[in-house]
Amino acid sequence: MAIVTHQNADPDALCSGYALALLLRGLKRRTVVHLITPEGISRVTKRVVNHLRMSRYHPESLDEYDIVFTVDANTLSQLGEYGIRLRDYGGEAIVVDHHAPDPRTLKISSHAVVDDKALSTCQIVYSLYKELRIPVSRRAAWALFLGIAYDTRHFALATSEIFRIAGDLVERGVDAGKAIRLLQIPITESERMARLKGAQRLRVTRAGRWVLASTYVGSHQASVARSLIMLGADVAMVSGGKKGEVQLSLRSTQDFYDRTGIHLGRDIARPVGELIHGAGGGHAISSGIRGRDEEKSALAKCVQVLTEELRNRHNLFRASMIVDATIKP
C-alpha cells in the first residue's frame, strides 16, 4: 500500500499519513505501507520527522501498490507528479481528507473518507481508529496530536471535540508542552523579507465593510497571507510564480466567514483555479490555488471573483474602491 501527501507536506498531512500507516499495519500485521511526500516537506515538518523517526519514499511508479491512499489533498494538482501517476493508476484509490471535496479527485477514487467539518485530517484518522477499535499507540498518538495542534493553530481554533481528542492523546503518552514547542520555529530571513516585500506591494480593496488585501511575492505566500490578516485585513490573497506557473494562498478571518458564509476553498479557490487552468481548494478560512498564469493576472482574477461573490450574496456595495497602499522607500 502507499499513502501520498500533498506537496511540501505540512505536519497535518505527514502525521495523518503516518498515523494511517500505523492503523493499516494494526489491521494486518505484515502489511507494507510506504509514505510518499511529493516534492519534499515543510521546514516545521522536518522537525516532526526527526522526532517521530519516520521513513519517506519517492517511487518512480504507483503500479507496484495494490491500494493508494491520498491524505490532506483535495485536488490532484496538490500531489505534484503523483497526481499524474494517480490518473493512470489502475488500482484502488482512497481519499482521506478534511477539505471540501473536489469532484475531479473524487472521480478517480474508489472510496472517499471526507469530512470538511473536521479541523484536520488527523482528526479523521483518529475517528477511524475509534470506529475500527484499533488501539492508538504512543507513536500514533504523538503524530495525531501534532497534526491536530498544527491545523488548529496550536488549538486557537479548537472545538470541545478537539480538546476531548487531545486529552485522550495526552493520556496515551503525548507531552503536550513538548509537542507545541516542536511546532514553533523562528521566522527565517527569507520569510521576513517576503513579508516586507508583500507589504510594500500591497493593494487594498474596500468591499462594503470588508478590507481585502492582495499582493505578490516570490516565495512564502502562505506566511505573507497570514501576516496580512494580522495587520488587519479581513481577507488576504497572495500570489507568486515563475515561467507561467503560479500559486496563490488565501486567508480570511473567522469573522469574515461567519458573517458572509463565503468558504475560501469552495467559493473562491475552486473557481479561480479553473480560470487559470489549474485547481484550487482548501478550508473555509484558508485555501490555495495552483495554475498557469502570471502572478498579477491571477491575483486580479482572485480579487474579482471574491468581490463578485460578495456583491451577489449581500449587495453590500456598488463598486470596489481600490486604494494603492504601496509603501515608498
C-alpha positions as CSV (number, residue, x, y, z in Angstrom):
1,M,0.0,0.0,0.0
2,A,1.0,3.6,-0.5
3,I,-0.1,6.8,1.2
4,V,0.5,10.1,-0.7
5,T,0.5,13.5,1.0
6,H,0.2,16.9,-0.7
7,Q,3.3,18.7,-1.9
8,N,5.6,20.3,0.7
9,A,3.7,18.4,3.3
10,D,2.8,20.2,6.5
11,P,2.5,18.4,9.9
12,D,-1.2,17.5,9.4
13,A,-0.5,15.9,6.0
14,L,2.6,14.0,7.2
15,C,1.2,13.0,10.6
16,S,-2.2,11.8,9.2
17,G,-0.4,9.7,6.7
18,Y,2.0,8.3,9.3
19,A,-0.9,7.5,11.8
20,L,-2.9,6.0,8.9
21,A,0.1,3.7,8.1
22,L,0.2,2.5,11.7
23,L,-3.5,1.9,11.6
24,L,-3.3,-0.2,8.4
25,R,-0.5,-2.2,10.0
26,G,-2.6,-2.7,13.1
27,L,-5.4,-4.2,10.9
28,K,-2.9,-6.6,9.3
29,R,0.5,-7.0,10.8
30,R,2.6,-7.8,7.8
31,T,1.1,-5.0,5.6
32,V,3.8,-3.0,3.9
33,V,2.9,0.7,3.7
34,H,5.0,3.4,2.1
35,L,4.5,7.1,2.9
36,I,5.1,9.2,-0.1
37,T,5.8,13.0,0.2
38,P,5.9,14.7,-3.2
39,E,8.4,17.5,-3.6
40,G,9.5,17.3,0.0
41,I,8.2,18.6,3.3
42,S,7.9,22.0,5.0
43,R,10.5,23.3,7.5
44,V,8.4,22.7,10.5
45,T,7.6,19.2,9.3
46,K,11.3,18.3,9.2
47,R,11.3,18.7,13.0
48,V,8.3,16.4,13.2
49,V,10.1,13.8,11.0
50,N,13.2,13.9,13.2
51,H,11.1,13.4,16.3
52,L,9.0,10.5,15.0
53,R,11.8,9.0,13.0
54,M,9.6,8.0,10.1
55,S,10.7,6.9,6.7
56,R,9.5,8.5,3.4
57,Y,9.6,7.1,-0.1
58,H,9.6,8.5,-3.7
59,P,8.9,5.6,-6.1
60,E,9.0,6.1,-9.8
61,S,5.6,4.5,-10.2
62,L,2.4,3.6,-8.2
63,D,1.9,0.4,-10.2
64,E,3.6,-1.7,-7.5
65,Y,0.9,-0.9,-5.0
66,D,-2.5,-2.6,-4.7
67,I,-4.1,0.4,-2.9
68,V,-3.1,4.1,-2.9
69,F,-4.4,6.5,-0.2
70,T,-4.2,10.3,-0.5
71,V,-4.3,12.3,2.6
72,D,-4.9,16.0,3.2
73,A,-5.1,16.8,-0.6
74,N,-8.4,17.6,-2.3
75,T,-7.0,18.3,-5.8
76,L,-4.8,16.1,-7.9
77,S,-2.5,19.1,-8.6
78,Q,-1.6,19.1,-5.0
79,L,0.0,15.7,-5.4
80,G,2.6,17.1,-7.9
81,E,4.0,14.4,-10.2
82,Y,2.0,11.7,-8.3
83,G,-1.3,13.4,-9.4
84,I,-0.5,12.5,-13.0
85,R,0.6,9.0,-11.9
86,L,-2.7,8.5,-9.9
87,R,-4.8,9.4,-13.0
88,D,-3.1,6.5,-14.8
89,Y,-3.2,4.2,-11.8
90,G,-5.3,1.1,-12.3
91,G,-5.7,0.0,-8.7
92,E,-7.9,1.1,-5.8
93,A,-7.5,4.8,-4.7
94,I,-8.9,6.1,-1.4
95,V,-9.2,9.8,-0.5
96,V,-8.9,10.8,3.2
97,D,-9.3,14.5,3.7
98,H,-10.9,17.3,5.6
99,H,-11.2,19.8,2.8
100,A,-14.3,20.4,0.6
101,P,-14.0,17.6,-1.9
102,D,-13.1,18.3,-5.5
103,P,-15.2,16.4,-8.0
104,R,-12.2,15.6,-10.2
105,T,-10.4,14.0,-7.3
106,L,-13.5,12.0,-6.3
107,K,-13.9,10.8,-9.9
108,I,-10.7,8.9,-9.8
109,S,-11.1,7.5,-6.3
110,S,-12.7,4.2,-5.4
111,H,-13.7,5.4,-1.9
112,A,-13.6,8.7,0.0
113,V,-13.4,9.3,3.7
114,V,-14.0,13.1,3.7
115,D,-15.4,15.4,6.4
116,D,-15.0,19.1,5.6
117,K,-16.2,19.9,9.1
118,A,-13.2,18.3,10.7
119,L,-10.4,20.7,11.6
120,S,-7.6,18.4,10.4
121,T,-7.1,15.2,8.6
122,C,-5.5,13.8,11.7
123,Q,-8.9,14.2,13.4
124,I,-10.5,12.0,10.7
125,V,-7.7,9.3,11.1
126,Y,-8.3,9.4,14.9
127,S,-12.0,8.7,14.2
128,L,-11.0,5.7,12.1
129,Y,-9.0,4.3,15.0
130,K,-12.2,4.5,17.1
131,E,-14.5,3.1,14.5
132,L,-12.3,0.2,13.8
133,R,-11.5,-0.3,17.5
134,I,-7.7,-0.2,16.9
135,P,-5.8,0.9,20.0
136,V,-3.9,4.2,19.4
137,S,-0.2,3.5,20.1
138,R,2.0,6.1,21.7
139,R,3.7,6.8,18.3
140,A,0.3,7.2,16.6
141,A,-0.9,9.5,19.5
142,W,2.2,11.8,19.0
143,A,1.5,12.0,15.3
144,L,-2.2,12.7,15.7
145,F,-1.6,15.3,18.4
146,L,1.0,17.2,16.3
147,G,-1.2,17.2,13.2
148,I,-4.2,18.4,15.1
149,A,-2.3,21.1,17.0
150,Y,-0.8,22.4,13.8
151,D,-4.0,22.7,11.8
152,T,-5.9,24.3,14.7
153,R,-3.1,26.9,15.1
154,H,-2.0,25.4,18.4
155,F,-5.6,24.9,19.5
156,A,-6.7,28.5,18.9
157,L,-9.4,27.2,16.6
158,A,-10.2,24.1,18.6
159,T,-13.7,22.9,19.5
160,S,-14.8,20.9,22.5
161,E,-14.4,17.8,20.5
162,I,-10.8,18.6,19.6
163,F,-10.0,19.2,23.3
164,R,-11.5,15.9,24.1
165,I,-9.4,14.1,21.5
166,A,-6.3,16.0,22.6
167,G,-6.9,14.9,26.2
168,D,-7.2,11.3,25.1
169,L,-3.9,11.5,23.2
170,V,-2.1,13.1,26.2
171,E,-3.3,10.2,28.3
172,R,-1.7,7.9,25.8
173,G,1.8,9.4,26.3
174,V,2.0,12.7,24.5
175,D,3.8,15.5,26.2
176,A,1.6,18.4,25.1
177,G,4.1,21.2,26.0
178,K,6.9,19.4,24.1
179,A,4.6,18.9,21.1
180,I,3.7,22.5,20.9
181,R,7.3,23.6,21.2
182,L,8.2,21.2,18.4
183,L,5.8,23.1,16.1
184,Q,7.3,26.5,16.9
185,I,10.2,27.6,14.7
186,P,11.6,31.1,14.3
187,I,10.9,33.0,11.2
188,T,13.7,32.8,8.6
189,E,15.4,35.8,6.9
190,S,13.9,34.9,3.5
191,E,10.4,34.7,5.1
192,R,10.9,38.0,6.9
193,M,11.9,39.7,3.6
194,A,8.9,38.1,1.8
195,R,6.5,39.6,4.3
196,L,8.1,43.0,4.0
197,K,8.0,42.9,0.2
198,G,4.4,41.8,0.3
199,A,3.6,44.8,2.4
200,Q,5.5,47.0,0.0
201,R,3.4,45.9,-3.0
202,L,0.1,45.8,-1.1
203,R,-3.2,46.8,-2.7
204,V,-6.3,47.2,-0.6
205,T,-9.9,46.8,-1.8
206,R,-12.8,48.0,0.3
207,A,-15.8,45.9,-0.4
208,G,-18.6,47.3,1.8
209,R,-17.3,46.8,5.4
210,W,-14.6,44.3,4.4
211,V,-11.0,45.0,3.8
212,L,-9.4,42.8,1.1
213,A,-5.6,42.8,0.8
214,S,-3.7,41.5,-2.2
215,T,0.0,41.3,-3.0
216,Y,2.6,39.1,-4.8
217,V,5.9,37.7,-3.7
218,G,8.4,35.2,-4.9
219,S,8.0,32.7,-2.0
220,H,6.4,32.2,1.4
221,Q,2.9,33.1,0.0
222,A,1.1,31.5,2.9
223,S,3.2,33.2,5.5
224,V,2.7,36.6,3.8
225,A,-1.1,36.0,3.7
226,R,-1.2,35.2,7.4
227,S,0.8,38.3,8.2
228,L,-1.7,40.5,6.3
229,I,-4.5,39.1,8.4
230,M,-2.5,40.0,11.5
231,L,-2.1,43.5,10.0
232,G,-5.9,44.0,9.9
233,A,-7.2,42.6,6.6
234,D,-10.4,40.6,6.6
235,V,-9.2,38.6,3.5
236,A,-5.6,38.2,2.2
237,M,-4.7,37.0,-1.3
238,V,-1.0,36.4,-2.1
239,S,0.3,35.2,-5.5
240,G,3.7,34.2,-6.7
241,G,5.3,32.1,-9.5
242,K,7.6,31.9,-12.5
243,K,7.6,30.8,-16.1
244,G,3.8,30.9,-16.4
245,E,3.2,28.7,-13.3
246,V,1.5,30.5,-10.4
247,Q,0.3,29.6,-6.9
248,L,-1.9,31.7,-4.6
249,S,-2.5,31.5,-0.8
250,L,-5.8,32.8,0.6
251,R,-6.6,33.6,4.2
252,S,-9.6,35.2,5.9
253,T,-10.7,36.0,9.5
254,Q,-13.2,33.7,11.2
255,D,-15.5,36.8,11.5
256,F,-15.5,37.2,7.7
257,Y,-16.6,33.6,7.1
258,D,-19.2,33.7,9.9
259,R,-20.8,36.9,8.6
260,T,-20.6,36.3,4.8
261,G,-20.7,32.5,4.6
262,I,-18.0,32.6,1.9
263,H,-15.9,29.5,2.0
264,L,-12.5,30.3,0.5
265,G,-11.8,26.8,-0.6
266,R,-15.1,26.1,-2.2
267,D,-16.4,29.5,-3.3
268,I,-13.1,31.3,-4.3
269,A,-10.2,28.9,-4.8
270,R,-12.0,26.3,-6.8
271,P,-13.5,28.7,-9.5
272,V,-10.2,30.8,-9.7
273,G,-8.3,27.5,-10.2
274,E,-10.5,26.7,-13.2
275,L,-10.0,30.3,-14.6
276,I,-6.2,29.9,-14.5
277,H,-6.3,26.3,-15.9
278,G,-5.3,24.7,-12.7
279,A,-7.1,23.7,-9.4
280,G,-7.8,25.2,-6.1
281,G,-9.4,24.2,-2.8
282,G,-9.0,24.2,0.9
283,H,-10.7,25.3,4.1
284,A,-13.3,28.0,4.8
285,I,-10.7,30.5,6.0
286,S,-7.5,29.0,4.4
287,S,-7.0,27.8,0.9
288,G,-4.6,27.5,-2.0
289,I,-4.6,27.6,-5.8
290,R,-2.1,26.4,-8.5
291,G,-2.4,27.1,-12.2
292,R,-0.9,28.7,-15.3
293,D,-1.0,32.4,-15.4
294,E,1.1,35.5,-14.5
295,E,1.1,36.4,-10.8
296,K,-0.6,39.8,-11.2
297,S,-3.2,38.5,-13.6
298,A,-4.1,35.5,-11.3
299,L,-4.3,37.9,-8.3
300,A,-6.6,40.2,-10.2
301,K,-8.9,37.3,-11.1
302,C,-9.0,36.2,-7.4
303,V,-9.9,39.7,-6.3
304,Q,-12.6,39.9,-9.0
305,V,-14.2,36.5,-8.0
306,L,-14.2,37.5,-4.4
307,T,-15.8,40.9,-4.9
308,E,-18.4,39.5,-7.2
309,E,-19.2,36.8,-4.7
310,L,-19.7,39.4,-2.0
311,R,-21.8,41.5,-4.4
312,N,-24.0,38.6,-5.4
313,R,-24.6,37.4,-1.9
314,H,-25.1,40.6,0.0
315,N,-25.3,43.6,-2.4
316,L,-23.0,45.4,0.0
317,F,-21.6,47.8,-2.4
318,R,-21.9,49.1,-6.0
319,A,-18.3,49.4,-6.8
320,S,-15.0,48.5,-5.2
321,M,-12.8,51.4,-4.1
322,I,-9.2,50.4,-4.7
323,V,-6.5,52.2,-2.7
324,D,-2.9,51.8,-3.7
325,A,-1.1,51.2,-0.4
326,T,2.4,50.8,-1.9
327,I,5.0,51.9,0.6
328,K,7.5,54.2,-0.9
329,P,11.1,53.5,0.0
